[in-house]
Amino acid sequence: MGNNRPMPAVTGALLLIRNAHFNTLHLNENYKTCGEDVELCIDLRQKLNLEVLYCPQASGIHEGEETRKDFEQQQGNTEDLSRMRMVHRQFLKTATFKQLYNDLMASTLEAEGLRSVQGSFKAKEKDLRYWQEQSHSLQLIRLRQQDQLNQLQSELKK
């Protein structure tokens, strides 16, 4: 799982945050099923200029979907996903060089991990196709971020 490293966001299932930081930002309660943890991580990075770290040595038990199991709309909430993407796009427009670099590195590691899963994953063809699409999608995101990083570098040189 590697070492501690900056990530764009981590799951709220196991998220450690200083009380003062949380009280400054709060959770966006407009999400129906998911995304408030991602937005909180982006707010930490954007508004407080902090890093979000993935710490593989930390562990906990989380009952998946337990918090909202009684909500019929738990799965596939496109409104929440759209909101998360919009928040992330807005962040990228104002991100510093270091923040863009951290996003690029996280996307690269995630894409590499998915590709390695793709190579050794022996599952149904439908599942394999899904992971191939996810890997391709992450690769496109990585390329876009690399382009943004290159543009920012050239602007900084001017």
OpenMM code with the backbone's topology and positions (N, CA, C; nanometers):
from openmm import Vec3, app, unit

residues = "MET GLY ASN ASN ARG PRO MET PRO ALA VAL THR GLY ALA LEU LEU LEU ILE ARG ASN ALA HIS PHE ASN THR LEU HIS LEU ASN GLU ASN TYR LYS THR CYS GLY GLU ASP VAL GLU LEU CYS ILE ASP LEU ARG GLN LYS LEU ASN LEU GLU VAL LEU TYR CYS PRO GLN ALA SER GLY ILE HIS GLU GLY GLU GLU THR ARG LYS ASP PHE GLU GLN GLN GLN GLY ASN THR GLU ASP LEU SER ARG MET ARG MET VAL HIS ARG GLN PHE LEU LYS THR ALA THR PHE LYS GLN LEU TYR ASN ASP LEU MET ALA SER THR LEU GLU ALA GLU GLY LEU ARG SER VAL GLN GLY SER PHE LYS ALA LYS GLU LYS ASP LEU ARG TYR TRP GLN GLU GLN SER HIS SER LEU GLN LEU ILE ARG LEU ARG GLN GLN ASP GLN LEU ASN GLN LEU GLN SER GLU LEU LYS LYS".split()
positions = [
    Vec3(0.0815, -0.1199, 0.0000),
    Vec3(0.0000, 0.0000, 0.0000),
    Vec3(0.0853, 0.1254, 0.0000),
    Vec3(0.2146, 0.1134, 0.0184),
    Vec3(0.3014, 0.2294, 0.0096),
    Vec3(0.3136, 0.3072, 0.1394),
    Vec3(0.3646, 0.4278, 0.1253),
    Vec3(0.3884, 0.5165, 0.2386),
    Vec3(0.2821, 0.6253, 0.2442),
    Vec3(0.2840, 0.7032, 0.3527),
    Vec3(0.1967, 0.8196, 0.3604),
    Vec3(0.2244, 0.9082, 0.2402),
    Vec3(0.1172, 0.9593, 0.1795),
    Vec3(0.1363, 1.0471, 0.0644),
    Vec3(0.0139, 1.1361, 0.0461),
    Vec3(0.0359, 1.2534, -0.0149),
    Vec3(-0.0771, 1.3439, -0.0400),
    Vec3(-0.1757, 1.2822, -0.1381),
    Vec3(-0.3026, 1.3070, -0.1122),
    Vec3(-0.4105, 1.2597, -0.1998),
    Vec3(-0.5084, 1.3747, -0.2219),
    Vec3(-0.5823, 1.3724, -0.3328),
    Vec3(-0.6846, 1.4753, -0.3534),
    Vec3(-0.7930, 1.4691, -0.2457),
    Vec3(-0.8286, 1.3485, -0.2050),
    Vec3(-0.9338, 1.3309, -0.1043),
    Vec3(-0.9244, 1.1900, -0.0480),
    Vec3(-0.9806, 1.1732, 0.0698),
    Vec3(-0.9902, 1.0409, 0.1314),
    Vec3(-1.1334, 1.0206, 0.1782),
    Vec3(-1.1674, 0.8975, 0.2070),
    Vec3(-1.3036, 0.8666, 0.2501),
    Vec3(-1.3297, 0.9145, 0.3919),
    Vec3(-1.4503, 0.9576, 0.4137),
    Vec3(-1.4911, 0.9988, 0.5470),
    Vec3(-1.5112, 0.8821, 0.6407),
    Vec3(-1.5025, 0.7587, 0.5880),
    Vec3(-1.5174, 0.6403, 0.6723),
    Vec3(-1.4074, 0.6351, 0.7789),
    Vec3(-1.2907, 0.6879, 0.7462),
    Vec3(-1.1808, 0.6965, 0.8415),
    Vec3(-1.1015, 0.8216, 0.8080),
    Vec3(-1.1442, 0.9307, 0.8658),
    Vec3(-1.0867, 1.0616, 0.8363),
    Vec3(-1.0536, 1.1299, 0.9677),
    Vec3(-0.9282, 1.1635, 0.9854),
    Vec3(-0.8855, 1.2360, 1.1052),
    Vec3(-0.8611, 1.3806, 1.0659),
    Vec3(-0.9214, 1.4718, 1.1402),
    Vec3(-0.9110, 1.6132, 1.1098),
    Vec3(-0.9134, 1.6913, 1.2405),
    Vec3(-0.8364, 1.7964, 1.2481),
    Vec3(-0.8378, 1.8810, 1.3672),
    Vec3(-0.9766, 1.9419, 1.3848),
    Vec3(-1.0218, 1.9471, 1.5069),
    Vec3(-1.1524, 2.0018, 1.5388),
    Vec3(-1.1660, 2.1464, 1.4883),
    Vec3(-1.0624, 2.2256, 1.5063),
    Vec3(-1.0672, 2.3659, 1.4629),
    Vec3(-1.0865, 2.3755, 1.3116),
    Vec3(-1.0193, 2.2884, 1.2369),
    Vec3(-1.0335, 2.2894, 1.0915),
    Vec3(-1.1748, 2.2478, 1.0509),
    Vec3(-1.2242, 2.1432, 1.1153),
    Vec3(-1.3597, 2.0972, 1.0842),
    Vec3(-1.4625, 2.2052, 1.1159),
    Vec3(-1.4474, 2.2700, 1.2300),
    Vec3(-1.5422, 2.3747, 1.2689),
    Vec3(-1.5346, 2.4959, 1.1766),
    Vec3(-1.4199, 2.5180, 1.1159),
    Vec3(-1.4053, 2.6279, 1.0203),
    Vec3(-1.4791, 2.5966, 0.8902),
    Vec3(-1.4742, 2.4710, 0.8474),
    Vec3(-1.5267, 2.4338, 0.7160),
    Vec3(-1.6651, 2.3699, 0.7199),
    Vec3(-1.6866, 2.2793, 0.8112),
    Vec3(-1.8116, 2.2020, 0.8216),
    Vec3(-1.8308, 2.1105, 0.7003),
    Vec3(-1.9263, 2.0213, 0.7114),
    Vec3(-1.9647, 1.9335, 0.6002),
    Vec3(-2.0777, 1.9986, 0.5220),
    Vec3(-2.0718, 1.9854, 0.3913),
    Vec3(-2.1811, 2.0315, 0.3071),
    Vec3(-2.2913, 1.9266, 0.3167),
    Vec3(-2.3991, 1.9598, 0.3822),
    Vec3(-2.5067, 1.8641, 0.4058),
    Vec3(-2.6064, 1.8568, 0.2910),
    Vec3(-2.5748, 1.9191, 0.1784),
    Vec3(-2.6639, 1.9148, 0.0626),
    Vec3(-2.6496, 1.7871, -0.0182),
    Vec3(-2.5482, 1.7057, 0.0117),
    Vec3(-2.5315, 1.5785, -0.0582),
    Vec3(-2.6373, 1.4809, -0.0091),
    Vec3(-2.6886, 1.4002, -0.1007),
    Vec3(-2.7924, 1.3038, -0.0634),
    Vec3(-2.7327, 1.1730, -0.0146),
    Vec3(-2.6286, 1.1250, -0.0834),
    Vec3(-2.5734, 0.9947, -0.0454),
    Vec3(-2.4226, 0.9922, -0.0325),
    Vec3(-2.3514, 1.0759, -0.1044),
    Vec3(-2.2058, 1.0701, -0.0973),
    Vec3(-2.1454, 1.2012, -0.1469),
    Vec3(-2.0243, 1.2282, -0.1029),
    Vec3(-1.9514, 1.3414, -0.1560),
    Vec3(-1.9113, 1.4461, -0.0549),
    Vec3(-1.9772, 1.4497, 0.0588),
    Vec3(-1.9445, 1.5527, 0.1563),
    Vec3(-1.8015, 1.5379, 0.2070),
    Vec3(-1.7526, 1.4138, 0.2166),
    Vec3(-1.6152, 1.3922, 0.2606),
    Vec3(-1.5161, 1.4414, 0.1556),
    Vec3(-1.5476, 1.4192, 0.0284),
    Vec3(-1.4608, 1.4657, -0.0799),
    Vec3(-1.4562, 1.6186, -0.0807),
    Vec3(-1.5721, 1.6819, -0.0700),
    Vec3(-1.5754, 1.8283, -0.0684),
    Vec3(-1.5005, 1.8835, 0.0525),
    Vec3(-1.5114, 1.8177, 0.1680),
    Vec3(-1.4384, 1.8613, 0.2863),
    Vec3(-1.2875, 1.8566, 0.2606),
    Vec3(-1.2414, 1.7491, 0.1975),
    Vec3(-1.0989, 1.7370, 0.1659),
    Vec3(-1.0547, 1.8477, 0.0699),
    Vec3(-1.1355, 1.8746, -0.0297),
    Vec3(-1.1026, 1.9816, -0.1245),
    Vec3(-1.1013, 2.1160, -0.0531),
    Vec3(-1.1977, 2.1402, 0.0358),
    Vec3(-1.2001, 2.2645, 0.1123),
    Vec3(-1.0760, 2.2786, 0.2009),
    Vec3(-1.0319, 2.1689, 0.2615),
    Vec3(-0.9096, 2.1731, 0.3415),
    Vec3(-0.7913, 2.2195, 0.2576),
    Vec3(-0.7862, 2.1695, 0.1363),
    Vec3(-0.6756, 2.2035, 0.0472),
    Vec3(-0.6889, 2.3452, -0.0076),
    Vec3(-0.8093, 2.3813, -0.0486),
    Vec3(-0.8301, 2.5092, -0.1147),
    Vec3(-0.8387, 2.6258, -0.0161),
    Vec3(-0.9191, 2.6120, 0.0857),
    Vec3(-0.9460, 2.7243, 0.1761),
    Vec3(-0.8448, 2.7369, 0.2888),
    Vec3(-0.7888, 2.6247, 0.3336),
    Vec3(-0.6935, 2.6284, 0.4444),
    Vec3(-0.5510, 2.5966, 0.4000),
    Vec3(-0.5333, 2.5664, 0.2714),
    Vec3(-0.4031, 2.5349, 0.2133),
    Vec3(-0.3315, 2.4225, 0.2895),
    Vec3(-0.4084, 2.3196, 0.3246),
    Vec3(-0.3545, 2.2026, 0.3933),
    Vec3(-0.3458, 2.0863, 0.2962),
    Vec3(-0.2715, 1.9847, 0.3338),
    Vec3(-0.2643, 1.8635, 0.2533),
    Vec3(-0.3523, 1.7556, 0.3146),
    Vec3(-0.4076, 1.6718, 0.2304),
    Vec3(-0.4817, 1.5534, 0.2725),
    Vec3(-0.3872, 1.4364, 0.2494),
    Vec3(-0.3639, 1.3592, 0.3519),
    Vec3(-0.2699, 1.2472, 0.3412),
    Vec3(-0.3415, 1.1136, 0.3473),
    Vec3(-0.2979, 1.0236, 0.2620),
    Vec3(-0.3378, 0.8841, 0.2682),
    Vec3(-0.2352, 0.8160, 0.3569),
    Vec3(-0.2804, 0.7497, 0.4616),
    Vec3(-0.1917, 0.6828, 0.5569),
    Vec3(-0.2258, 0.5337, 0.5587),
    Vec3(-0.1543, 0.4523, 0.4815),
    Vec3(-0.1913, 0.3111, 0.4689),
    Vec3(-0.1777, 0.2311, 0.5980),
    Vec3(-0.1005, 0.2805, 0.6946),
    Vec3(-0.0870, 0.2061, 0.8197),
    Vec3(-0.2079, 0.2255, 0.9106),
    Vec3(-0.2923, 0.3242, 0.8838),
    Vec3(-0.4138, 0.3450, 0.9630),
    Vec3(-0.5211, 0.2474, 0.9168),
    Vec3(-0.5990, 0.1987, 1.0085),
    Vec3(-0.7050, 0.1059, 0.9696),
    Vec3(-0.8241, 0.1210, 1.0633),
    Vec3(-0.9349, 0.0722, 1.0182),
    Vec3(-1.0568, 0.0757, 1.0971),
    Vec3(-1.1593, -0.0159, 1.0337),
    Vec3(-1.2698, -0.0339, 1.1005),
    Vec3(-1.3781, -0.1158, 1.0463),
    Vec3(-1.4917, -0.0223, 1.0099),
    Vec3(-1.5392, -0.0347, 0.8872),
    Vec3(-1.6492, 0.0487, 0.8386),
    Vec3(-1.7521, -0.0419, 0.7732),
    Vec3(-1.8711, -0.0353, 0.8218),
    Vec3(-1.9793, -0.1116, 0.7616),
    Vec3(-2.0279, -0.0335, 0.6400),
    Vec3(-1.9918, -0.0797, 0.5220),
    Vec3(-2.0259, -0.0108, 0.3984),
    Vec3(-2.1741, 0.0174, 0.3852),
    Vec3(-2.2063, 0.1389, 0.3471),
    Vec3(-2.3432, 0.1847, 0.3231),
    Vec3(-2.4298, 0.1790, 0.4489),
    Vec3(-2.3701, 0.1628, 0.5641),
    Vec3(-2.4465, 0.1485, 0.6878),
    Vec3(-2.5149, 0.2791, 0.7292),
    Vec3(-2.4460, 0.3908, 0.7081),
    Vec3(-2.4990, 0.5198, 0.7518),
    Vec3(-2.6335, 0.5506, 0.6888),
    Vec3(-2.6455, 0.5220, 0.5601),
    Vec3(-2.7675, 0.5596, 0.4880),
    Vec3(-2.8396, 0.4381, 0.4300),
    Vec3(-2.8277, 0.3258, 0.4924),
    Vec3(-2.8831, 0.2032, 0.4349),
    Vec3(-3.0346, 0.2091, 0.4158),
    Vec3(-3.1022, 0.2938, 0.4897),
    Vec3(-3.2478, 0.3019, 0.4771),
    Vec3(-3.2926, 0.3975, 0.3661),
    Vec3(-3.1968, 0.4667, 0.3017),
    Vec3(-3.2313, 0.5583, 0.1935),
    Vec3(-3.2391, 0.4815, 0.0626),
    Vec3(-3.3508, 0.4911, -0.0042),
    Vec3(-3.3693, 0.4190, -0.1302),
    Vec3(-3.2737, 0.4675, -0.2388),
    Vec3(-3.2338, 0.5928, -0.2340),
    Vec3(-3.1505, 0.6510, -0.3395),
    Vec3(-3.0025, 0.6379, -0.3097),
    Vec3(-2.9638, 0.5434, -0.2278),
    Vec3(-2.8244, 0.5278, -0.1864),
    Vec3(-2.7302, 0.5077, -0.3044),
    Vec3(-2.7685, 0.4272, -0.3985),
    Vec3(-2.6785, 0.3925, -0.5087),
    Vec3(-2.6946, 0.4862, -0.6277),
    Vec3(-2.5833, 0.5145, -0.6942),
    Vec3(-2.5839, 0.5821, -0.8230),
    Vec3(-2.6464, 0.7203, -0.8236),
    Vec3(-2.6149, 0.8017, -0.7265),
    Vec3(-2.6721, 0.9358, -0.7214),
    Vec3(-2.5909, 1.0275, -0.8123),
    Vec3(-2.6408, 1.0521, -0.9328),
    Vec3(-2.5674, 1.1329, -1.0302),
    Vec3(-2.5587, 1.2789, -0.9883),
    Vec3(-2.6570, 1.3266, -0.9127),
    Vec3(-2.6534, 1.4658, -0.8666),
    Vec3(-2.5331, 1.4884, -0.7740),
    Vec3(-2.5109, 1.3965, -0.6824),
    Vec3(-2.3960, 1.4075, -0.5928),
    Vec3(-2.2645, 1.3972, -0.6699),
    Vec3(-2.2585, 1.3039, -0.7638),
    Vec3(-2.1360, 1.2880, -0.8425),
    Vec3(-2.1077, 1.4130, -0.9249),
    Vec3(-2.2105, 1.4722, -0.9821),
    Vec3(-2.1938, 1.5965, -1.0590),
    Vec3(-2.1447, 1.7089, -0.9693),
    Vec3(-2.2002, 1.7186, -0.8502),
    Vec3(-2.1588, 1.8230, -0.7557),
    Vec3(-2.0113, 1.8048, -0.7185),
    Vec3(-1.9712, 1.6798, -0.6918),
    Vec3(-1.8309, 1.6536, -0.6577),
    Vec3(-1.7382, 1.6925, -0.7716),
    Vec3(-1.7755, 1.6560, -0.8934),
    Vec3(-1.6925, 1.6907, -1.0097),
    Vec3(-1.6812, 1.8418, -1.0267),
    Vec3(-1.7908, 1.9138, -1.0065),
    Vec3(-1.7902, 2.0594, -1.0189),
    Vec3(-1.6977, 2.1220, -0.9135),
    Vec3(-1.7071, 2.0744, -0.7904),
    Vec3(-1.6224, 2.1259, -0.6821),
    Vec3(-1.4759, 2.1007, -0.7156),
    Vec3(-1.4461, 1.9816, -0.7686),
    Vec3(-1.3081, 1.9497, -0.8037),
    Vec3(-1.2587, 2.0360, -0.9194),
    Vec3(-1.3431, 2.0566, -1.0207),
    Vec3(-1.3045, 2.1438, -1.1334),
    Vec3(-1.2758, 2.2858, -1.0849),
    Vec3(-1.3585, 2.3373, -0.9958),
    Vec3(-1.3362, 2.4712, -0.9422),
    Vec3(-1.2041, 2.4779, -0.8650),
    Vec3(-1.1757, 2.3729, -0.7910),
    Vec3(-1.0487, 2.3662, -0.7178),
    Vec3(-0.9311, 2.3702, -0.8143),
    Vec3(-0.9382, 2.2918, -0.9221),
    Vec3(-0.8272, 2.2846, -1.0176),
    Vec3(-0.7990, 2.4200, -1.0828),
    Vec3(-0.9004, 2.5024, -1.0984),
    Vec3(-0.8819, 2.6346, -1.1605),
    Vec3(-0.7968, 2.7267, -1.0744),
    Vec3(-0.7980, 2.7068, -0.9432),
    Vec3(-0.7234, 2.7950, -0.8535),
    Vec3(-0.6092, 2.7233, -0.7815),
    Vec3(-0.5871, 2.5989, -0.8141),
    Vec3(-0.4872, 2.5183, -0.7433),
    Vec3(-0.3459, 2.5718, -0.7659),
    Vec3(-0.2634, 2.5542, -0.6649),
    Vec3(-0.1225, 2.5906, -0.6759),
    Vec3(-0.0490, 2.4827, -0.7545),
    Vec3(0.0736, 2.5132, -0.7903),
    Vec3(0.1569, 2.4157, -0.8606),
    Vec3(0.1694, 2.2873, -0.7783),
    Vec3(0.1958, 2.3008, -0.6491),
    Vec3(0.2126, 2.1838, -0.5619),
    Vec3(0.0836, 2.1019, -0.5542),
    Vec3(-0.0319, 2.1694, -0.5449),
    Vec3(-0.1590, 2.0980, -0.5391),
    Vec3(-0.1855, 2.0223, -0.6694),
    Vec3(-0.1576, 2.0861, -0.7833),
    Vec3(-0.1739, 2.0173, -0.9122),
    Vec3(-0.0794, 1.8977, -0.9222),
    Vec3(0.0423, 1.9167, -0.8767),
    Vec3(0.1401, 1.8084, -0.8800),
    Vec3(0.0930, 1.6909, -0.7948),
    Vec3(0.0427, 1.7199, -0.6731),
    Vec3(-0.0069, 1.6127, -0.5850),
    Vec3(-0.1244, 1.5394, -0.6495),
    Vec3(-0.2153, 1.6119, -0.7150),
    Vec3(-0.3271, 1.5478, -0.7843),
    Vec3(-0.2770, 1.4594, -0.8976),
    Vec3(-0.1806, 1.5092, -0.9715),
    Vec3(-0.1243, 1.4323, -1.0827),
    Vec3(-0.0595, 1.3038, -1.0326),
    Vec3(0.0190, 1.3130, -0.9257),
    Vec3(0.0856, 1.1945, -0.8724),
    Vec3(-0.0166, 1.0927, -0.8196),
    Vec3(-0.1201, 1.1411, -0.7523),
    Vec3(-0.2232, 1.0507, -0.7004),
    Vec3(-0.2963, 0.9821, -0.8147),
    Vec3(-0.3289, 1.0571, -0.9199),
    Vec3(-0.3967, 0.9979, -1.0359),
    Vec3(-0.3087, 0.8956, -1.1047),
    Vec3(-0.1810, 0.9250, -1.1138),
    Vec3(-0.0861, 0.8326, -1.1770),
    Vec3(-0.0782, 0.7026, -1.0985),
    Vec3(-0.0643, 0.7126, -0.9663),
    Vec3(-0.0567, 0.5917, -0.8827),
    Vec3(-0.1860, 0.5113, -0.8899),
    Vec3(-0.2987, 0.5812, -0.8912),
    Vec3(-0.4270, 0.5116, -0.8984),
    Vec3(-0.4433, 0.4415, -1.0332),
    Vec3(-0.4053, 0.5090, -1.1406),
    Vec3(-0.4147, 0.4484, -1.2735),
    Vec3(-0.3230, 0.3265, -1.2834),
    Vec3(-0.2017, 0.3383, -1.2295),
    Vec3(-0.1089, 0.2244, -1.2306),
    Vec3(-0.1649, 0.1080, -1.1498),
    Vec3(-0.2245, 0.1388, -1.0357),
    Vec3(-0.2850, 0.0340, -0.9530),
    Vec3(-0.3983, -0.0354, -1.0262),
    Vec3(-0.4806, 0.0416, -1.0931),
    Vec3(-0.5909, -0.0180, -1.1693),
    Vec3(-0.5391, -0.1030, -1.2849),
    Vec3(-0.4327, -0.0558, -1.3498),
    Vec3(-0.3760, -0.1355, -1.4591),
    Vec3(-0.3201, -0.2671, -1.4076),
    Vec3(-0.2577, -0.2650, -1.2883),
    Vec3(-0.2042, -0.3902, -1.2345),
    Vec3(-0.3176, -0.4841, -1.1947),
    Vec3(-0.4254, -0.4273, -1.1419),
    Vec3(-0.5433, -0.5089, -1.1111),
    Vec3(-0.5991, -0.5670, -1.2403),
    Vec3(-0.6013, -0.4845, -1.3425),
    Vec3(-0.6539, -0.5272, -1.4723),
    Vec3(-0.5746, -0.6462, -1.5254),
    Vec3(-0.4417, -0.6435, -1.5067),
    Vec3(-0.3588, -0.7520, -1.5583),
    Vec3(-0.3760, -0.8830, -1.4832),
    Vec3(-0.4038, -0.8762, -1.3525),
    Vec3(-0.4132, -0.9983, -1.2731),
    Vec3(-0.5559, -1.0342, -1.2335),
    Vec3(-0.6484, -0.9487, -1.2641),
    Vec3(-0.7873, -0.9677, -1.2224),
    Vec3(-0.8547, -1.0715, -1.3114),
    Vec3(-0.8970, -1.1808, -1.2506),
    Vec3(-0.9644, -1.2862, -1.3270),
    Vec3(-1.1095, -1.2884, -1.2843),
    Vec3(-1.1875, -1.2075, -1.3508),
    Vec3(-1.3285, -1.1970, -1.3161),
    Vec3(-1.4104, -1.2041, -1.4429),
    Vec3(-1.5349, -1.1835, -1.4262),
    Vec3(-1.6255, -1.1853, -1.5397),
    Vec3(-1.5863, -1.0756, -1.6375),
    Vec3(-1.6182, -1.0959, -1.7620),
    Vec3(-1.5845, -0.9996, -1.8659),
    Vec3(-1.6442, -0.8625, -1.8371),
    Vec3(-1.7630, -0.8586, -1.7819),
    Vec3(-1.8288, -0.7315, -1.7492),
    Vec3(-1.7482, -0.6544, -1.6452),
    Vec3(-1.7006, -0.7229, -1.5411),
    Vec3(-1.6208, -0.6582, -1.4379),
    Vec3(-1.4892, -0.6068, -1.4946),
    Vec3(-1.4256, -0.6872, -1.5777),
    Vec3(-1.2997, -0.6479, -1.6383),
    Vec3(-1.3193, -0.5251, -1.7265),
    Vec3(-1.4266, -0.5212, -1.8025),
    Vec3(-1.4562, -0.4058, -1.8877),
    Vec3(-1.4746, -0.2793, -1.8021),
    Vec3(-1.5425, -0.2925, -1.6897),
    Vec3(-1.5619, -0.1795, -1.5992),
    Vec3(-1.4270, -0.1231, -1.5541),
    Vec3(-1.3375, -0.2111, -1.5089),
    Vec3(-1.2077, -0.1642, -1.4606),
    Vec3(-1.1235, -0.1063, -1.5738),
    Vec3(-1.1368, -0.1589, -1.6936),
    Vec3(-1.0666, -0.1009, -1.8074),
    Vec3(-1.1151, 0.0417, -1.8326),
    Vec3(-1.2456, 0.0621, -1.8244),
    Vec3(-1.3012, 0.1964, -1.8432),
    Vec3(-1.2533, 0.2903, -1.7331),
    Vec3(-1.2479, 0.2420, -1.6099),
    Vec3(-1.1997, 0.3254, -1.4999),
    Vec3(-1.0532, 0.3618, -1.5202),
    Vec3(-0.9735, 0.2651, -1.5627),
    Vec3(-0.8318, 0.2891, -1.5882),
    Vec3(-0.8144, 0.3914, -1.6996),
    Vec3(-0.8916, 0.3767, -1.8054),
    Vec3(-0.8849, 0.4708, -1.9178),
    Vec3(-0.9266, 0.6108, -1.8730),
    Vec3(-1.0321, 0.6185, -1.7955),
    Vec3(-1.0803, 0.7468, -1.7456),
    Vec3(-0.9738, 0.8154, -1.6596),
    Vec3(-0.9108, 0.7401, -1.5716),
    Vec3(-0.8051, 0.7971, -1.4880),
    Vec3(-0.6854, 0.8408, -1.5714),
    Vec3(-0.6541, 0.7654, -1.6741),
    Vec3(-0.5434, 0.8022, -1.7622),
    Vec3(-0.5734, 0.9353, -1.8308),
    Vec3(-0.6978, 0.9553, -1.8754),
    Vec3(-0.7363, 1.0818, -1.9380),
    Vec3(-0.7266, 1.1973, -1.8383),
    Vec3(-0.7713, 1.1738, -1.7163),
    Vec3(-0.7607, 1.2760, -1.6123),
    Vec3(-0.6141, 1.3095, -1.5873),
    Vec3(-0.5310, 1.2069, -1.5795),
    Vec3(-0.3872, 1.2288, -1.5573),
    Vec3(-0.3273, 1.3112, -1.6693),
    Vec3(-0.3638, 1.2819, -1.7935),
    Vec3(-0.3108, 1.3576, -1.9065),
    Vec3(-0.3572, 1.5033, -1.9030),
    Vec3(-0.4849, 1.5256, -1.8670),
    Vec3(-0.5346, 1.6632, -1.8545),
    Vec3(-0.4587, 1.7379, -1.7455),
    Vec3(-0.4371, 1.6714, -1.6334),
    Vec3(-0.3659, 1.7358, -1.5236),
    Vec3(-0.2203, 1.7636, -1.5625),
    Vec3(-0.1592, 1.6726, -1.6375),
    Vec3(-0.0220, 1.6945, -1.6843),
    Vec3(-0.0176, 1.8162, -1.7749),
    Vec3(-0.1169, 1.8308, -1.8613),
    Vec3(-0.1244, 1.9466, -1.9495),
    Vec3(-0.1406, 2.0756, -1.8690),
    Vec3(-0.2297, 2.0732, -1.7675),
    Vec3(-0.2479, 2.1912, -1.6825),
    Vec3(-0.1190, 2.2256, -1.6087),
    Vec3(-0.0500, 2.1242, -1.5615),
    Vec3(0.0759, 2.1449, -1.4907),
    Vec3(0.1793, 2.2054, -1.5843),
    Vec3(0.1890, 2.1549, -1.7069),
    Vec3(0.2832, 2.2087, -1.8048),
    Vec3(0.2513, 2.3541, -1.8381),
    Vec3(0.1217, 2.3852, -1.8526),
    Vec3(0.0809, 2.5228, -1.8812),
    Vec3(0.1188, 2.6139, -1.7653),
    Vec3(0.0953, 2.5691, -1.6443),
    Vec3(0.1280, 2.6488, -1.5273),
    Vec3(0.2784, 2.6708, -1.5176),
    Vec3(0.3575, 2.5684, -1.5465),
    Vec3(0.5027, 2.5810, -1.5433),
    Vec3(0.5497, 2.6840, -1.6452),
    Vec3(0.4946, 2.6795, -1.7652),
    Vec3(0.5364, 2.7753, -1.8681),
    Vec3(0.4938, 2.9168, -1.8309),
    Vec3(0.3775, 2.9322, -1.7674),
    Vec3(0.3344, 3.0654, -1.7234),
    Vec3(0.4253, 3.1181, -1.6126),
    Vec3(0.4679, 3.0301, -1.5232),
    Vec3(0.5548, 3.0721, -1.4139),
    Vec3(0.6936, 3.1125, -1.4638),
    Vec3(0.7392, 3.0540, -1.5742),
    Vec3(0.8701, 3.0865, -1.6310),
    Vec3(0.8707, 3.2231, -1.6963),
    Vec3(0.7517, 3.2710, -1.7361),
    Vec3(0.7431, 3.3999, -1.8060),
    Vec3(0.7651, 3.5148, -1.7160),
] * unit.nanometer
topology = app.Topology()
chain = topology.addChain("A")
for resn in residues:
    res = topology.addResidue(resn, chain)
    for name in ("N", "CA", "C"):
        topology.addAtom(name, app.Element.getBySymbol(name[0]), res)
